């Protein structure tokens, strides 16, 4: 499939993929540079908290950006947003020369980060909006798998690569590189060539609020999607809880050092990568796609439960079950994306995907807060196993719903 993507007919897929990879890399470098600057120069946890709060707030309010994606000329949106991100990266470079930043300059850094993150929140749904237009339906699973495989591969190296660049080239130079990579992504976004008319569905006389309501109504009317999304929000509550317990869990059972947590994260990333590779090799038709989602979620939950049970007996198997869990979650996520892409017109996908993101992510901050309480009072293992139990219960819920719908 990778070879086929190099064909002339698939040049849009190649250009979009390379552009998105560039955006991902530049995003990570930009984020790490600002985060590390605040951490190393000011030693004020409140500044780091502001970054995390900004991230979670943008995720929760992503649905408000959907109409922008659907109203805009999608190619122009990609170019304008990436141009702004390039400029922001270069504008903040001189600030890193001053070790005693004025509060106004700190505010500008935070605003620059927020604007860049909002830009990426606009760009990422564009992928789901464009792919159903430039890719045949039978190839959607394969192409989505290739995109996710690329992102999972990046995840294996990005955080480590960013810290290496910051350590050996300085925060300022890392930010410059970020700006150059944004410009590199922009180059490939300008090479996109598809029929703009395919996206012109929003009526000129519609208000922004009306467009937003139409997106919510479309999702509400598509019951088979809505019934999947809402339980995911609850499942992510327990993901937020588990994410707090994971570092403590790793150091308790693997080794009392940071490398244990890093190893667990690496195993999880490898599992996600393998899932995105395997899913490319089969096409699941509409009537079986939901069943596959159930199976993947069930097996992921079972893997997490076994991970906590086996921890005190064979600690090394924690890595294996962590890999299995993200393997199945990766396959589930890709198939869910395909289901959404096939269920809605591309003119709605900007709003649908940002609404989905808001619903699914809204519970993670609450889970993170509860996770701190649970880990402090009951230990790391209960925080982890709760996520597995939640996934298994959700899978059974889906199974019952689908069986009733079939009858």
MORAPE-V507267 format. One record per helix or strand. SS is the DSSP state (H for helix, E for strand). FROM is the first residue (numbers start at 1). TO is the last residue. If there is no record, write none. Layout:
BEGIN
ss=[SS SS]
from=[FROM FROM]
to=[TO TO]
END
This chain:
BEGIN
ss=[H H H H H H H H H H H H H H H H H]
from=[4 8 45 62 74 93 103 137 196 208 223 258 286 317 346 364 380]
to=[6 41 60 71 91 97 134 189 199 221 253 281 310 343 361 378 406]
END
